Amino acid sequence: MASQTTDIISCTEAGTLPGLFALRIKRTPDSPAYRQFDADTGEWRAHTWREMGVLVERWRRALRQENFAPGDRVAVLLRNSVEWVCFDQAAMALGLVVVPLFPSDAQSNIAYILADSGARLLLTGTQSRWETLAPLCADLTGLGKVLCVQRPAGNADNERVLKGVDDWLAEANQSATGEVKGQDAVQADIDEFRSADPQSLATLVYTSGTTGKPKGVMLSHHNILWNAEAVLKAIPGYREDVYLSLLPLSHMFERTVGYYVPIMAGSSVAHARSLKDLAEDLNSVRPRILIGVPQIFAGIRAKMRRQVQEKGPFATRLLDWTMTIGWDRFTAGQHRQGQKQPRRSYRFAWSVLRPLVAEKVLAHLGGQLRLAVSGGGPLYGDVSRYFIGLGLPLVQGYGLTEASPVLAANRLDDNIPESAGMALPGVEIRIGDEGELLVRSPGIMLGYWNRPEETRAAIDSEGWLHTGDQARISENHVFICGRLKEILVTSSGEKVPPGDLEMAIVQDSLFDQAMVVGEGKPHLAALLVLNQREWANLAKSLGLKDDAQSLANSAVRGAALNKIKAALHSFPKYARVRAVYLTLEPWTVENGLLTPTLKLKRSEMEKRFADKIDELYRKPE
């Protein structure tokens, strides 16, 4: 087993988020901190904590010259990078409030957030990125400067200063020597940051906006630090851990667990280039910890299974057998009441199949993973069984931006994959009216930015946050049953959680995306986006062209309904889908049908596809 060094900086020791960063520099100055791919050289560039301290100090000097007041908001619209970290740390060190923006978000949403937060400065990647946004920000008089990581060709915006980051840093640091800070100076920073108020506002994180405009969640330094420490109490972290940062840092799950937790534990982080480069990045970085949303793990599983299937039926059966034995071994190791111990023959088979099959399959993930963590949405059981059956611990957690964000997580030695896990140490949970999950902890937000009434609706007088999720608790584990506002009630009065059905449907490789409808209707129907490759195979088998016109063919609809019936066989009869609308055009953030966290905008979908939905319930003539 690789060495595992525990070196946790506690919430109390850190005081504030910049205090945490300064303490990490002091403790392990020459340990690896961040890695980033340099497109010019084609190589990964590494930074130690000491080097990061020098970079952050340059950014802090430059931001100080902007003469912002503590509490002013500054926004960042950038892919995960060293620049993102430097901006975040430098801004918080000056008492500024960081407003992270999703790079994939709709321009109108970004403009709304800049206006609602009153951002004074924006950091983005390129001049062209800003130019697409600028027309929507014409009235934002408070936004005085836009910084671009890539040097702009000119200042095309007459309303505000457009500046390249390199020039901005150079001008502000002309008189600085650029030398590494001495230990006395580092200690002075630590003392300064620790004396700051931990309850002060650190960041405004805007929710996805599945219903209406995004709301700014106000999180304090203490909120986030407390949550990071609670995560590490539940799932240990070590200095030797290497994270691959894939989810955007504007997602609070990635920001806390994939950014602040590694600082607290002394781990290092490599910033992934993109989802399309994931396979190469995994092999280059060889991470020990991978954090993702369910869609990422489902996509990895589908690709890995497809690669094995292409090798033939024997390879496929061997993989399935390995997973079965690995899963049997896992369930026995959980020591749950009533579970059978694995047969000796299975234990022997695992000793053979693990190096022969499992390790070779997992080598595609870099070969060093000790842990994978899924959050941001429910993880389908088949995906969990796939990775766990191959010997990779995959744990599911649960949280909300309003809770900084993690509230519950499975443990390595107590993992019920279909659950969201047990509450983190210090998190109180209970079930309220209509089965709603209520939570209380020091990580709960200060409130919604400029929305006192909505804050009072979300957090009651006793400090319980109303999550809006229906849940049950069994064996101290939380099981999420669906969203209160997303339960479909058919005309016969049956209540159906559409999310559960949609997860089951997309496990069939024919369907990339699914939305189940049926509120007030006599039966359920579904809008479905087909996988291009699988659609081509289906069309060929039916003797049809694989074009959009063929989707209306009754044989195609019949084949789709049969696959859905098989996928939903374990659900009650009233949960059967009886009509489908098929399309090849994906639902994306760009076309306004998904939130930046890849959740369906159900109300927008219902508006956009109103005619198609009506047709699904129109009686045949």
N, C-alpha and C positions, 0 to 999 in steps of 0.2 A: 504493500500500500504506500502511496506517495505521502510524504511528510505533510502534516496538517498543524500549522501554528496558529493558536488562538491569540488574538491581539485586538480585543474590542475596546473602542473608545466609548464610554458610556454617555448617555444623554446629559447627565449632570456634569461630567467632565467637560463636554463640548460647549454647553451653554447655548450656542447658536450654531447655525449651519456654517458660517465662515470660521467659527471657533473650531468646529470639527475638522475642517480642511487644514487649518493652521496646525492643529495638534497632530494630524496625520503626517504633515511635512516634518514636524519636529521628531516624531517617533521613528519614522522609516524614510529618511530623506533620499536614500539611494536605491530604494526598492522600485520596481516597475509600477507605474501608475496607469498610463494610457498608451494605446497603440492606434495608429491611424494610417490608412493606406494613402500613399503619395502617388497620385496619377502620373506625375511627371517622371518619377524614377521607376515606377512599377513595383515599389517595395513598401513594406510596412515600417513606419517610423515610430520609435518608442520614446516615451518621456518618463523620467523618474518623478517622484513627488517633489524633489528639490527643484527640478527644471520647471515643473508646473507652477511652483511658487513664484519663480521669476516671471513667467508669462502672465500669471494673474496680476502680479504687482504692476506690470506695464499697462494692463487693461484698467486697473484701478486708478492709476495716475491720469489716464486719458478721460475716464468717466468723471473723475473729480473736477476736471477743468470745464465740464459742462455746467457746473454750478447748480446741479439739481439739489432739491431739499430731501432729507430723509422722508420716506413715504411716497415719493414720486414713483410713477410706474414707467418701466422700460420694457419693451417687447422684443422677443426673439423669434424669428421665422427662418429656421435653419435646420438642416439635417443634423443628426447626432455627430458631434465632432469635438475636437479639443477647443475650438473657438466657442462652441456652445458652453462648455464647462467654464472657460475663462470669463466669458461675459456674465454668466450666472454668479460665479463666486465673487467677481469684482463688484458687481452691482449690489449684492447682499452685504458685502463688507462695508459699503457706504450707506447702508440703511435703505437702499432702493428696493422696490417691489418688482419682482420679475414676472412678466406675463408671457408664458410660452404659447406659441401658436403652431397648429398642425401644418406642416408643409403641404399636405395633400388636401387641406380644407378648401371649400369654395371661397372665391374672392370676396363675395358679399359677406360671408361669415367672418372672415378675417377683418374686413373693414369695420363691421359691427363691433367686434371685440376691441379693436383699437380705439374706437369712439367711446364705447361703454367704459373702458378702463381708464380713459384719459391718458393714454401712453404719450410720453414726451419724446421718446427716441425708439427707433426700430432698427434691429440688426437683421439683415437678410443676406442671401447668398450672392445674387447678381443684380445688376441694374435692370435687366429685362424682367426679372421677377417683380421688382418694385414698379416698373412701368405698367405692368398689367393690373396692378393694384391701385396705382395712383389716382385714376379717374374716380374711384369710389371713395377716396380719402381727401377730396378737394376741400371739404369743409372742416377738416380736422386742424384747426389753427394751433392746437396745443402740441401737435406732432411736428417738432422743429427740425429734426435731423434724421436722416436715413443712412445707415452704414451698410456697405456691401463688402463681403469678404473678397469677392473678385473686384479688382479696381474698375470703377465705372469709366466709360469713355468721356463723359462730360456731365455737367449738371443740367439735365433737361427739365428739372422741376423748379419752376420759379418761386414756389411757395415755401420750399424748405431746402436745407443744405443736403446734398448727396455726396457722400464721402467714402473713399476706399478705406478699409480697415487698416491696411499697412501705413498709408499716409497719415491717418488719424492717430495711430499709435506713435509714429515717428515724431510728429509735431509735438505731441504731449510729453514725449520722453527725451527731447533733445538734450536736456541738461543732466539726464540720469546716466549713470555709469554702466548700468546693465549688469552689475556684479551681483552675485548671489548674496542674499541677506545673511547677516551673521545671526548666531543663536540668540543674542540679546534682542535683535530686532524682531525675530520670529516670536520670542517670548512676549515682547511688547504687544504684538498683534494678538496673541492668544489672550493676554490680560484685557485688551480693549474689547475683543469680541465676547469674552465671558462676562464682562461688565454690562453688556448690552441686554436689553429686555428680551428674554426668550419668548415671551408672549406677543411680541410685536409681529406685524404682518410681514411674511417673507415672500409670498407669492399669491397671485390670482390665477387660478386654473379654471378655465371655462369648460363646463360640461358639454357633452356631445350635442345636445339639442335635438333629441329624437322627437320631442313635442315642443314646438315654439322656439324662441330665441335662446341661445346659450346663456347660462347663468355663471357669474364669476364666483367661484368658491374661494373663500379667504382662509388661507392656511398660515399658521404661525410657525416660527422656527421650532418651538417646542412640539407642536403637533407632529411635524415630520420627523424630528429626532426621536421622539418617543416611539413612533410607529416603527422606525428603522431598528431601534433596539429591541422592540417586541418581536419583530420578524426574526432577528438573530437568536433570540431566546427559544423560539420555536424550531428554527432550522439553522443549525450552526454554520457559520462562515469562517473561512480561514485565509491567512495571508497568501497562501499558494493558489487560491482560487483565481481563475481567469474567466471573466464574463464576456460574452459576445453581445454587444448592445445593438439590438435589432429593432425593437419597437421604438417609435419616436419618443424623445424625451419630453415632449409636450403631453404624453400619456402619463398620468401620475403613477401608474403601476411600474413603468420603466424608470421613472425619475427616482422614486423611493428605493425600489428593490434592485434596480440595475445601475444606480448612480450613487445615491447616498449610503446605501448599505455597504457597497464595496469600500467606500472611504472609511466607514466606521470599522470595518473588519480588516482593512489594509490590503484588500484584494486589488487586482488590476482589471482594466476594462479595455477591450478592443472594440472600436466603433465599426460596425458592419457597413459595407458600401451600399447595398440595396438587397431587396428580396431576391432579385434575379441572380445576384452574385453570391447568394447564401451558401450554395454547395462549395464554391471555391473558398469563401471566407472561413467556413467550418474547417476545411482541410488545412488552411494556412494558419489560423489562430489556434486550433485544437483546444477549444474552451473546456473548462470543467463544469461550468454552469451556463445553461441556456434558458432564457426567459422568453415566453411568447404568449400570444393569444391562441385560443383553440383552432382558429383557421390556419395558423402556421403549422401546428403539429399535425392537423389533418392533412395539410398539403404535403408535408414531409413524408407522412405515412403512405399517402397515395403514390407518390413518386417512387418511394423505395419498393413498394409492393409491385408496381408496374415493372421496375427493373428486374425483379426476381421472376415475375411471370414471363418476361421475354426470354428467360433462360430455359423455359419449358415446364411441363407439368410436374416432373420429379422435383425440381428445385422449389416449386410452389408448395408441394406437399411437405417437403422437408422443412420449409420455413414455418408452415402451419403447425407441424408437429412440435417444432422447437418452441413456438409461442405457447402451445398448449401445456407442455411440460414446464416451461418457465413460469406460466401463470399459476399452475398447480403448486409449484415450489413457493411462489410469492404468497398465495393465500394461506398455505400452511405456516409460513413464517410470521404471519400477522397474529397467530395464536388466538383467533376468535372462537367463541363458544360454538360448539357443534361442527367445526370444520375438521375434516379428515386430514391426517398426516399423509404426505405423498408416499406412494409405494416406493420400495427400495429400488425397483427397476427404473422408476422415473428419476430418482436421484442419480443413478448411474448414467442414465441417458443424458441428463443435463450436463454432467461432467464431460461428456463427449460432444454434445451438440453446441455447448456454449462457445468453445474455441472454433469449432467447425463451421457453425452457422451464425449464431447471435453476434459474436464479436466482429465477424466480417461484415455483417449488415450494419452494425453500429459504427464501423470504421468510417462510413460515409458521413458521420457527424463529427469527425475529427479523432475519434477513438479514445478521448480522454474524459468524456462527460461523466461526472459523478452524480449529477442532479439536473433534472429539467422541471421547470415550474410553469404552470399554465394559469392564467388569470384573465380578467377582462370580459369573461362570459363563460357559460357552461361548456364543459368538455364532454364530448360524447364517449360513452363507455368503451366502445370498440377501439377508439384511438388510445385510451389509457391501457387497455389490455395488450395492444400491439407492442408498445414500448416497454411496459412492465414485463411482459412475457419474454422480451429479448434481454431482460436483465438491467434495463435503465430505469432507475427510480424517477417516475413522473408524478409529481404531486400537484393537486389542484387547490387553488385558494379562492377566496372571495373577498371583495372589498368594494368601496365606493370612493370616488374622488373626495367626497365630503368627509371621509374618515382617514385621509392621508396616505394610502387608501386601504391598507390591508386590515381585515377584521378577523378572518379565519383562514386556516390552512391545514392541510393534512401533514402529518409528521412522517419522517422516514420510517419510523418503527410502528406507526399506527396510521396506515393509509387505506382509507375506503375510497377508491377512485371515483365512485358515483356521487360522493359527498363533496362539500366545499371544505371539509375538515373541521377541526375544533377551533374554538375562539382562541385568539392569541392571548398570552398572559396579560392580564389587566383589562381585557375587553369583556364587558358584560353583555349578555344576549338574552332575549326572551321573546316569546311569541305574543303579539297583541291581537287586536280585533281583526277579524277576517283572515287570520293566519299570517299577519304581517310580521316580518322580522324587525325587532327593535334592538338597537345597539347603543352602548354608552362606553366611552373611553376617553383618555386624555388626547387622543388623536382626532377627535371630532372637531370639525371646522369652527372658525369664529363666526361664520355666517355667510350669507350671499351678499356680494358687493352691491350696495345701494338698493337692497331688496329686503327691508325689515319684515314685511308681512310674510314673504315666502320663507324667510328664516324661521319665523315663529311657527309656520305650518310644518316645517321639516324637523325642528327640534322643540320638543315640548318643555313644559315648565320644570320637569325633573331631569332634563338633560338627555332624554332618550331621542336618538335620531331615528326617524321613521324612514326605513329604507325603500318602501314601495315594493319590496319583494315578498312574495309568499314563501313560507318555509316551514319545515318541521325539524325537530331536534330528536335524534335517536343515538344512543350510545355516546352522548356528548358531541356528536358530529352534526353539522348543519347541512340539511338537504334543501336546496332551493327548488321551489315548485313552479315558479313563474312570476311574472310581474302582475301586480294588482290591476293595473290599467290595461293589461294586454290579454286578459282572459276573454275568450270568445264565448258568448252565450247564444246558442242556437235557438230557433223559434220553439223548439221542444223543451227549452229550459236547461239543456245539458251544458255544463261549463267545461271548456276545452282550453288548455294552455298551448297556444300555437307554436311557441318556441320549441317545446319538446318534440312535436311532430316534425317541425322543420329540420331539427338536428338529425332525426331518424331518417328522413327522406334523403338528405344530402350525403348519407353514408353510401348510397348507391352511386357508383361512379358516373352514371348518366347525368346526374343533376349536380350542377355547380352551386346553384342558389335556389332557395325556395321561400315562398311566403304563403301561409295558409290563411284563408279568409272564411267568413261564415257568420259574422255577427248578425243575429236576428233572422238568419236564413234557415231553411229546412235541412240543409246538409252542408258539409265542408267542401271547399274547392281550393285549388292551389295555383299560384303563379310560379312558373319554373323557368330557370335559365339552364339550358342544356350544355354539357361539356362538348366542345367541338369534336374532339377525337372520338368520343363514345357515340355521338350523334352520327358521325360518318359511318361507323360500324353498324349501327342500328338501321340506318337508311339503306345501306347495302344489303343487309339481311332481308329487308322488306321489298327489295327491288325498286327503290326510290332514289331520286337525286337528293344529295345532302344539302339542299338549299332551304331557305326560309319558307318557300311556298309549300314544301312537303310537310311542314309541321302541322298543317291543318288536316292532313290525311287521317281518316278515322282509325286506320291501322296503327299509326304512330301514337295517337292518343290512347288507344287501347293498350299498347305495349307500355306506355308510361304509367297508366293506371295500374297495370299488373305489377310493375316494379314497386310502385308506391304501396300497393296492398301488401306485398311481401315485407316491405320495410316497416309497415305499421301493424304487423300481425300481432304484436304483444299489447296493442292499445285496445280499449273498449270498442265495440262495434259502432257506437255513435261517433267515434273519432275517425271514421273512414272518410277518405277524400273521394268524391264522386265525379268531379269535373276538373279539368286542367286547362290552363292557357300556357302554351310553350313558346319560348323565344330563344334566340341565340345571342341577343344583345345583353351583356352583363350589366348589373346594377353597380354603380361606382360612386365614389365620393364626388367625382367630377360632374356626373350627370345629376347630382342632387338627391340620389336615392339611398345613399349610405352616409352615416356620420363618419367623422375622421377615425373613430374607433371601430369602424366597419359594422356598426349595428344598422339594421333596417330602419329607415324613416317610414314607419307604417302609414302615418297620415298622408304623407306625400305620395307614397306608393298607391294608396287608395284613390287619391285625386288623379294621379297620372294615368292609372289603368282603370278608371271608373267604367268606361265603356266595355272593356274586356271582362271585367268582373260581372257587369250586368248580363253579358252574353252567357256567362257560365250558369246563370240561374234562369235563363229564358227557356220556357218549355218548347220542345221541338214542335214544329207545325204538323 
